[in-house]
Amino acid sequence: MNGNSLRDEEPIISQLTLDEIFNGCEEFPGIIPFVREFVKSYFKPDETDKSYSSNIEKLDIYFELISLRAAGKIPTAAHYIRDFVTSHKDYKKDSIVSDSINYDLNKLIENITNYEKSETKDFFGEKISTYLLNNNYSS
């Protein structure tokens, strides 16, 4: 991370994790806090626009998703699927995804897509799944 690349000074370089880049740390404020502050200062509430607060809430949920994924607090899709396959009762630790594993995986993905409560919570975490389930994203 080069914090002063537009200056003629010697660059300050720091090695940061994805969590630190997105969520911030002592050396760097973080992309998500920066963008949240920008949105708050740039987009002012409009009393004639009824959708303003719901749009800001939805945007906050997206920030939360990125933040939690960057921090490793909720799994990525690849991590979630890999954990499901490797912990499946029929998996033999041979890198083969059997028909039964494949079927169960497809059912799991269908349940997440349809916002079934338990799978949604496991995949998105408590705050995001609650938002999705309370805002008519479920079928």
VOTI-331967 format. One line per field, with one value per residue: residue number from 1; chain; x, z, y of N, C-alpha, C in turn. Coordinates in steps of 0.2 Angstrom, whole numbers, plus 5000, padded with zeros to 4 digits. Each point is the difference from the previous one (the first is absolute). Layout:
// residues N
num <- c(NUM:...)
cadena <- c(A:...)
npx <- c(X:...)
npz <- c(Z:...)
npy <- c(Y:...)
capx <- c(X:...)
capz <- c(Z:...)
capy <- c(Y:...)
cpx <- c(X:...)
cpz <- c(Z:...)
cpy <- c(Y:...)
***
This chain:
// residues 139
num <- c(1:2:3:4:5:6:7:8:9:10:11:12:13:14:15:16:17:18:19:20:21:22:23:24:25:26:27:28:29:30:31:32:33:34:35:36:37:38:39:40:41:42:43:44:45:46:47:48:49:50:51:52:53:54:55:56:57:58:59:60:61:62:63:64:65:66:67:68:69:70:71:72:73:74:75:76:77:78:79:80:81:82:83:84:85:86:87:88:89:90:91:92:93:94:95:96:97:98:99:100:101:102:103:104:105:106:107:108:109:110:111:112:113:114:115:116:117:118:119:120:121:122:123:124:125:126:127:128:129:130:131:132:133:134:135:136:137:138:139)
cadena <- c(A:A:A:A:A:A:A:A:A:A:A:A:A:A:A:A:A:A:A:A:A:A:A:A:A:A:A:A:A:A:A:A:A:A:A:A:A:A:A:A:A:A:A:A:A:A:A:A:A:A:A:A:A:A:A:A:A:A:A:A:A:A:A:A:A:A:A:A:A:A:A:A:A:A:A:A:A:A:A:A:A:A:A:A:A:A:A:A:A:A:A:A:A:A:A:A:A:A:A:A:A:A:A:A:A:A:A:A:A:A:A:A:A:A:A:A:A:A:A:A:A:A:A:A:A:A:A:A:A:A:A:A:A:A:A:A:A:A:A)
npx <- c(5004:5000:5001:5005:4997:4996:5003:5005:4997:5004:4998:4995:5003:4994:5001:4994:4996:4996:5000:5006:5001:4996:5002:5006:5005:5004:5003:4994:4996:5001:4998:4997:5003:5005:4997:5000:5006:5002:4997:5002:5006:5000:4997:4997:4996:4996:4997:5001:5006:4995:5003:5001:4997:4995:5001:5000:4995:4997:5002:4998:4995:5000:5000:4995:4997:5002:4998:4994:4999:5002:4996:4997:4995:4999:4998:5005:4997:5006:5002:4994:5001:5006:4998:4995:5003:5005:4995:4999:4995:4999:5003:5004:5001:4997:4998:4996:4996:4997:4995:5001:5007:5001:4996:5003:5005:4997:4998:5006:5003:4996:5001:5007:4999:4996:5006:5001:4996:5000:4999:4995:4998:5001:4997:4995:4999:4999:5004:5004:5000:5000:5005:5003:4999:5002:5004:4997:5006:4997:5000)
npz <- c(5000:4995:5006:4996:4996:5002:5005:5000:5005:5004:4996:5003:5001:5000:5003:4997:5005:4997:5006:5001:4994:5001:5006:4998:5002:5004:4995:5000:4998:4994:4995:5004:5006:4995:4997:5006:5002:4994:5001:5007:4998:4995:5003:5000:5005:4996:5003:4994:5001:4999:4995:5002:5005:4995:4996:5005:5002:4994:4999:5006:4998:4994:5003:5004:4994:4997:5005:5001:4993:4999:5006:4995:5001:4994:4998:4996:4994:4997:5005:4999:4993:5000:5005:4997:4995:5003:5003:4993:5002:4994:5003:4995:5000:4994:5002:5001:4996:5004:4997:5006:5000:4994:5001:5006:4996:4995:5004:5002:4994:4999:5005:4999:4993:5003:5003:5000:5006:5001:4993:5000:5006:4999:4994:5003:5005:5007:5000:4995:5003:5005:4997:4997:5005:5003:4994:5001:5002:5005:4998)
npy <- c(4994:5004:5003:5001:4996:5005:4999:5005:4998:4998:4995:5001:4995:4997:4994:5000:4998:4996:4997:5001:4998:4995:4997:5000:5004:4999:4997:4997:5005:4997:4996:4995:5001:5000:4994:4997:5003:4998:4994:4999:5002:4995:4995:5005:4999:4997:5005:5002:4997:4997:4999:5006:4999:4997:5005:5004:4998:4999:5006:5001:4996:5004:5006:4998:4999:5006:5003:4996:5000:5006:5000:4996:5005:5001:4994:4999:5001:5001:5004:5003:5000:5002:5004:5001:5000:5003:5003:4999:4997:5002:5005:4997:5006:4999:5006:4995:5003:4996:4996:4996:5001:4999:4995:4998:5001:4997:4996:4999:5000:4995:4997:5000:4998:4996:5002:4993:5000:4993:4998:5004:4998:4993:5002:5004:4996:5002:5006:4997:4994:5004:5004:4995:4997:5006:5000:4995:4998:4998:4994)
capx <- c(4996:5004:4995:5001:5002:5000:5005:5007:5004:5001:4993:4999:4998:4998:4997:4994:4995:4994:4996:5003:4999:4993:4997:5005:5004:5004:5004:4996:4993:4996:4996:4993:4999:5001:4995:4994:5000:4999:4993:4996:5001:4998:4993:4996:4993:4995:4993:4995:5002:4998:5005:5007:5002:5001:5006:5006:5000:5003:5007:5003:5000:5006:5007:5000:5002:5007:5004:5001:5004:5007:5002:5000:4995:4995:5004:4999:4997:5005:5001:4994:4999:5006:4998:4995:5002:5005:4996:4994:5001:5002:5006:5005:5006:5003:4999:4995:4994:4995:4994:4996:5003:4998:4993:4999:5003:4996:4995:5003:5000:4993:4997:5003:4997:4993:5000:4998:5003:5006:5006:5001:5004:5006:5003:5000:5000:4994:4997:4999:4994:4994:4998:4998:4994:4995:4999:4996:5004:4998:4994)
capz <- c(5000:5000:5003:4997:4993:4995:5003:4998:5006:5000:5002:5007:4998:5005:4998:5004:4998:4997:5005:5001:4994:5000:5006:5004:5005:5003:4995:4994:5002:4998:4994:5002:5004:4996:4995:5005:5002:4994:4998:5005:4999:4994:4998:5006:5000:4997:5003:4995:4998:5005:4999:5002:5006:4999:4996:5004:5004:4995:4999:5006:5000:4996:5004:5005:4997:4998:5006:5003:4996:5001:5006:5001:5005:4996:4994:4993:4997:4999:5007:5002:4996:5002:5007:4999:4996:5004:5006:4998:5003:4994:4997:5002:5000:4994:4995:4996:5003:4998:4998:5006:5002:4995:5001:5006:4999:4996:5005:5005:4996:4998:5007:5001:4995:5002:5007:5006:5006:5003:4995:4999:5005:4999:4995:5000:5007:5003:4998:4993:4999:5003:4995:4994:5002:5002:4995:4994:4996:5000:4995)
capy <- c(5006:5006:5005:5007:4999:5006:5005:4998:4997:4992:4997:4996:4994:4996:4994:4999:4994:5002:5003:5007:5004:5002:5003:5005:4998:5006:5003:5001:5001:4994:5002:5000:5006:5006:5001:5001:5007:5004:4999:5004:5007:5002:4999:5003:4998:5005:4998:4998:4993:4995:4994:5002:4996:4993:4999:5001:4993:4995:5001:4998:4993:4998:5001:4995:4993:5000:5001:4994:4995:5002:4998:4993:4998:4996:4997:5001:4994:4995:4997:4997:4994:4996:4998:4996:4994:4996:4997:4996:4993:4995:5002:4995:5004:4998:5006:4998:5003:4994:5002:5002:5006:5005:5002:5004:5006:5004:5002:5006:5006:5002:5003:5007:5004:5001:5003:4996:5004:4998:5001:5007:5003:4997:5002:5007:5003:5002:5006:5001:4995:5003:5005:4996:4997:5005:5005:4996:4997:4993:4998)
cpx <- c(5004:4995:5002:5003:5000:5005:5007:5004:5001:4994:5000:4996:4998:4997:4994:4996:4994:4995:5003:4998:4992:4997:5004:5004:5004:5003:4995:4993:4996:4996:4993:4999:5000:4994:4993:4999:4999:4992:4996:5001:4997:4993:4996:4993:4996:4993:4995:5001:4999:5005:5007:5002:5001:5006:5007:5000:5003:5007:5004:5001:5006:5007:5001:5003:5007:5005:5001:5004:5007:5003:5000:4995:4994:5004:4998:4996:5004:5001:4994:4999:5005:4999:4994:5002:5005:4997:4994:5001:5002:5007:5006:5007:5004:4999:4994:4993:4995:4994:4996:5002:4997:4992:4999:5003:4995:4993:5001:5000:4993:4997:5003:4997:4993:5000:4997:5004:5007:5006:5002:5005:5007:5005:5002:5002:4994:4997:4997:4994:4994:4997:4996:4993:4994:4998:4997:5005:4999:4994:4994)
cpz <- c(5000:5001:4997:4993:4996:5002:4997:5006:4999:5002:5007:4998:5006:4998:5004:4997:4996:5006:5001:4994:5000:5006:5004:5005:5003:4994:4994:5002:4997:4994:5002:5004:4996:4995:5004:5001:4994:4998:5005:4998:4993:4998:5006:4999:4996:5002:4995:4997:5006:5000:5003:5006:4999:4995:5004:5004:4996:4999:5006:5000:4995:5003:5005:4997:4998:5006:5004:4996:5001:5006:5002:5005:4997:4994:4993:4997:5000:5007:5003:4997:5002:5007:4999:4997:5005:5006:4999:5003:4994:4997:5003:5000:4994:4994:4995:5003:4997:4998:5006:5003:4995:5001:5006:4999:4996:5004:5005:4996:4998:5007:5001:4995:5002:5007:5005:5006:5002:4996:4999:5006:5000:4995:5000:5007:5002:4997:4993:4999:5003:4996:4994:5002:5002:4994:4994:4995:5000:4996:5004)
cpy <- c(5006:5006:5007:5000:5006:5005:4998:4998:4992:4997:4996:4993:4995:4994:4999:4994:5003:5003:5007:5005:5002:5003:5005:4997:5007:5004:5003:5000:4995:5003:5001:5006:5007:5001:5001:5008:5004:5000:5005:5008:5003:4999:5002:4997:5005:4998:4998:4993:4995:4994:5001:4996:4993:4999:5001:4993:4995:5001:4998:4993:4997:5001:4995:4993:5000:5001:4993:4995:5002:4999:4993:4997:4996:4997:5003:4994:4994:4996:4996:4993:4995:4996:4995:4993:4996:4998:4996:4992:4995:5002:4996:5003:4997:5005:4998:5003:4995:5003:5003:5007:5006:5001:5004:5007:5005:5001:5006:5006:5003:5004:5007:5005:5002:5003:4996:5003:4997:5000:5007:5003:4997:5004:5008:5003:5002:5006:5000:4995:5003:5005:4997:4997:5005:5004:4996:4997:4992:4998:4998)
***
